[in-house]
Amino acid sequence: MPMDLTRLRVSGFRSLREVELRPGEICVLVDTEGTATRDFVHLFELLRALAEGQLQRHLREGGVSPAAPGGESIRLELCLRADDYGVELRRTGADTWRVCWELADLLVGLSALLVDPDLDAPREESSLAELAPQEPSRDPPPGTSTDDLERWYVGNVLESVLWEMRRFLRGVRVEGAAPQDVGTLVLLQALDADPPPAAIWDTVQRVREAARHAQVLLCTASEALAEAFDPREVFRVTTRDGSARLELPDASLTPR
C-alpha cells in the first residue's frame, strides 16, 4: 500500500489553528476532549469538496464558519509522497469564503502557482477539478511536433500530479467504510474513553485490516486503545483555549 499523505499542515481551521501532522501508514490521535477529532472530520470533508470543485456548496450546506474564532483566512498544505499542494481560503464577506492562493510544488522541480493572489483571485473554487478533470493520458496526442513535445510533457507532469492529488482527496473515507472501499485514507473514530478489552481488540484488528488497503487515521478518546499500537504511531492531542496541539509521547520518537 503506498503511503500517500506524508505531511498535513493546517492554519486557522476551527481548533486546528496551527497544526502539523506527519502520518505513517497508521496514525492514532488520542483526543480525550473530542474537539480535534470533530475538526479533523470537517477538515477532510472540506478538502474533498475542494477536490470535487464543490467548495461553495459544501460551505452552504455546512452552515458553520470553517475558520477559527475571529479568523479571516485558512491555509492548508499537503505533501503527497514528495509533491506539495497548498491552498488558502480568505473570508470575503460575513459568510463567504474564496480561494485566494493555490500552489503545486513538485519533486521534479516544477512549481506552478495555480491561483495567483495578484492576478486571478479570489476564485469561488480551487483549480484542481478544472486542471485535472480526469486521469491524463501518458502518451502525447497524435501529430504532436517535436517543438511541442517538451511543452506537452511539462503540462502532462503537472496534470498527472494534480490528478493524483484529486484522487487522494476524493478517496478519503470517514468511518463505516468496508476495507475494500476505503480508497486512499480512512478516518476511524473510537469515541469511548474506557472501552472493554474485547472492543480494543476488535478496533485494533479493524485498523490493521484497513491499513492493508489505505492509510488509517484513528481518532480515539481512549489511552488504553492507544497503548495497543506502536508508540511511534501515536500522537496525543491537547486543547487549550480552543486551540489544539499535537504532541508525541516521547520527543525522541518519530512516527514511521
C-alpha positions in Angstrom: 0.0 0.0 0.0 1.6 3.3 -1.0 1.9 5.9 1.8 0.3 8.9 0.1 -0.1 11.6 2.8 3.3 12.3 4.4 2.5 15.8 5.8 -0.5 17.9 6.6 -0.2 21.4 7.8 -3.3 23.4 8.9 -3.6 27.0 9.9 -6.7 28.8 11.0 -9.2 26.0 10.7 -11.5 25.8 13.8 -9.5 24.4 16.7 -6.7 23.4 14.2 -5.2 26.8 14.4 -1.6 25.8 13.8 -1.2 22.0 13.5 1.3 19.8 11.5 0.7 16.1 11.2 3.2 13.6 9.7 1.2 10.4 9.4 2.6 6.9 8.6 0.5 4.0 7.4 -1.3 4.1 10.7 -1.7 7.3 12.7 -3.5 7.3 16.1 -4.7 10.6 17.6 -5.6 10.4 21.3 -8.1 13.2 21.8 -9.8 13.0 25.2 -11.9 16.1 24.6 -13.0 15.2 21.0 -12.7 18.7 19.7 -9.8 18.0 17.3 -11.4 14.7 16.3 -14.5 16.6 15.1 -12.5 19.2 13.3 -10.3 16.7 11.5 -13.5 15.1 10.2 -14.7 18.5 9.0 -11.2 19.3 7.6 -11.1 16.2 5.3 -14.7 16.9 4.2 -13.6 20.4 3.2 -10.5 19.1 1.3 -12.7 16.6 -0.5 -15.1 19.4 -1.5 -12.1 21.4 -2.9 -11.0 18.4 -5.0 -14.6 18.0 -6.3 -15.0 21.6 -7.2 -17.8 21.8 -4.6 -16.4 24.3 -2.1 -19.2 26.8 -2.2 -21.9 24.1 -2.0 -20.1 22.4 0.9 -19.9 25.7 2.8 -23.5 26.5 2.2 -24.7 23.1 3.4 -22.4 23.1 6.4 -23.8 26.3 7.7 -20.9 26.9 10.1 -17.8 29.0 9.5 -14.8 26.8 8.9 -12.4 29.4 10.5 -11.1 29.6 14.0 -13.0 32.3 16.0 -12.1 35.7 14.6 -10.1 34.1 11.8 -10.0 35.7 8.3 -8.0 33.0 6.4 -7.4 29.3 6.4 -4.3 27.8 4.9 -4.0 24.1 4.1 -0.8 22.4 2.9 -0.4 18.7 2.0 2.6 16.7 0.9 1.5 13.6 -1.1 4.5 11.3 -1.4 7.0 14.1 -2.2 4.8 16.6 -4.0 3.4 19.6 -2.2 0.0 21.2 -2.6 -1.2 24.3 -0.8 -4.4 26.4 -0.8 -5.6 29.4 1.1 -9.2 30.5 1.7 -10.0 34.0 2.7 -13.1 35.5 4.1 -14.7 37.9 1.6 -17.9 38.6 3.4 -19.8 37.8 6.6 -20.4 34.2 5.5 -18.5 33.9 2.2 -15.1 32.3 1.5 -13.0 32.3 -1.6 -9.8 30.7 -2.8 -7.1 33.4 -2.8 -4.0 31.3 -3.3 -3.2 27.9 -4.6 0.2 26.3 -5.4 1.6 22.9 -6.6 5.3 22.4 -5.9 6.6 19.1 -7.4 9.6 17.0 -6.6 10.7 17.1 -10.3 11.5 20.8 -9.8 8.3 22.2 -11.3 6.4 24.8 -9.3 3.0 26.1 -10.5 1.1 29.0 -9.0 -2.4 27.8 -9.8 -4.2 30.8 -8.2 -2.2 34.0 -8.2 -3.4 36.3 -5.4 -2.3 39.3 -7.6 -3.9 38.2 -10.9 -6.8 35.8 -10.7 -8.0 35.7 -7.1 -10.3 35.4 -5.4 -12.0 32.4 -7.0 -15.1 30.5 -5.8 -13.4 27.1 -6.4 -9.9 25.7 -6.4 -8.4 24.8 -9.7 -7.9 21.1 -9.0 -11.1 20.0 -10.7 -10.6 22.4 -13.6 -7.0 21.5 -14.4 -7.2 17.7 -13.7 -10.8 16.7 -14.6 -9.8 13.1 -15.4 -6.7 10.9 -15.4 -4.4 12.2 -18.1 -3.1 10.2 -21.0 0.5 9.0 -20.8 1.0 9.5 -24.5 1.1 12.8 -26.4 -1.7 13.5 -28.8 -1.1 12.1 -32.4 0.8 14.6 -34.5 2.5 16.4 -31.7 5.5 18.1 -33.2 9.0 17.9 -31.7 8.8 21.5 -30.7 5.6 21.0 -28.8 6.6 17.7 -27.2 8.5 19.3 -24.4 5.7 21.7 -23.6 3.2 18.8 -23.6 5.5 16.8 -21.3 5.7 19.6 -18.7 2.0 20.1 -18.8 1.4 16.3 -18.5 3.6 16.0 -15.5 1.7 18.8 -13.7 -1.7 17.4 -14.7 -0.7 13.9 -13.6 0.3 15.1 -10.1 -2.8 17.2 -9.8 -4.9 14.2 -10.7 -3.2 12.1 -8.1 -3.9 14.8 -5.5 -7.5 14.8 -6.5 -7.6 11.0 -6.4 -6.3 11.0 -2.9 -8.6 13.7 -1.6 -11.7 12.2 -3.3 -10.8 8.8 -1.8 -10.9 9.8 1.8 -13.5 7.9 3.8 -14.8 8.8 7.2 -15.9 5.9 9.5 -18.0 3.0 8.5 -16.5 2.1 5.1 -15.7 -1.5 4.4 -12.0 -2.2 3.9 -12.3 -2.9 0.2 -14.0 0.5 -0.3 -11.8 2.7 1.9 -10.0 4.4 -1.0 -6.9 6.3 -0.1 -7.3 7.3 3.6 -9.9 6.1 6.2 -10.6 8.2 9.3 -12.0 6.0 12.1 -13.4 7.2 15.3 -13.4 5.3 18.6 -15.1 7.8 21.0 -15.5 5.5 24.1 -12.9 6.7 26.6 -13.0 3.4 28.5 -13.7 0.5 26.1 -13.7 -3.1 27.3 -10.7 -5.3 26.2 -12.8 -7.1 23.6 -13.6 -3.7 21.9 -10.0 -2.7 22.0 -9.0 -6.0 20.3 -11.7 -5.5 17.7 -10.7 -1.9 16.9 -7.0 -2.9 16.6 -7.9 -5.6 14.1 -10.2 -3.3 12.2 -7.4 -0.8 11.9 -4.8 -3.4 10.8 -7.2 -4.7 8.2 -8.0 -1.3 6.8 -4.3 -0.4 6.7 -3.8 -3.2 4.2 -5.7 -1.0 1.7 -5.2 2.6 2.8 -3.7 4.9 5.3 -5.6 5.0 8.5 -6.2 7.9 10.9 -7.7 6.6 14.1 -9.1 9.2 16.5 -9.8 7.9 20.0 -10.6 9.2 23.4 -9.0 6.0 25.0 -5.5 5.8 26.3 -5.8 2.1 26.7 -6.6 1.7 23.0 -3.7 3.9 22.0 -1.3 1.7 24.1 -2.2 -1.2 21.8 -0.3 0.5 19.0 3.3 1.2 18.3 4.2 4.4 20.2 5.6 5.8 17.0 2.1 5.7 15.5 0.5 7.7 18.4 0.0 11.5 18.7 -1.6 13.0 21.7 -3.9 16.0 21.3 -4.1 18.7 23.9 -6.6 21.6 23.6 -6.1 24.8 25.4 -8.2 28.0 24.9 -9.9 26.3 22.0 -6.6 25.6 20.1 -5.4 22.0 19.5 -1.8 20.9 19.6 -0.3 17.5 18.6 2.4 16.0 20.7 4.4 12.8 20.6 4.5 10.9 23.9 8.3 11.0 23.8 10.3 13.7 21.9 12.9 11.0 21.0 10.3 9.0 19.0 9.3 9.9 15.5 6.4 8.4 13.5 7.2 5.8 10.9 
